[in-house]
């Protein structure tokens, strides 16, 4: 098993994903090449292409170039490069990469073509958790590491969804509802917020509704930054 884990860890990046080097570990993900994302949030790319784009964003965000405080940046890098648990074999960053690779896996079982010929994937997060659970067992994740990956799959769009539902709320209501969600995912809030931001940055809302895009981008980035600030406490 050690050789298997070592080989997998060496391939957990966007380049290896797109080159097909991860197919023996995540064959289901390559099935996502069959599904087109034709809706207001996408540009007609396949779900696999979208996954690759999100992973590229994750790799860029986890360099933490946007963090000016040198000490804080060091803490963040140490945190994400450290193992998630005492019995785990993967770093938090590697688990975020796995969660990113699997975040839309539920779309393979929820694909629908609507009357207007757009495509949708209702409840793909819930379906994705069921599929990802089997995959995390197959690749020998410990229960705590699996829990992080499954949280990423389940909540990868949670802050995104929340941002639109609270757009017209008062400042106090926005803060309360955001805090409620953070408490719900307390153990993995940092990783979930990071993936939400990386996922959103691929959104076609940038062209379709620039004003909404800027609002959501600011909201999601501020959520991530508010969590990051706690690393200095």
Helices and strands as residue ranges (DSSP letters): H 2-10, H 14-18, H 27-30, G 31-34, H 47-61, H 70-81, H 92-102, G 105-109, E 111-113, E 119-121, H 124-138, H 143-155, H 158-165, H 171-184, G 186-188, H 189-200, H 205-208, H 210-229, G 230-232
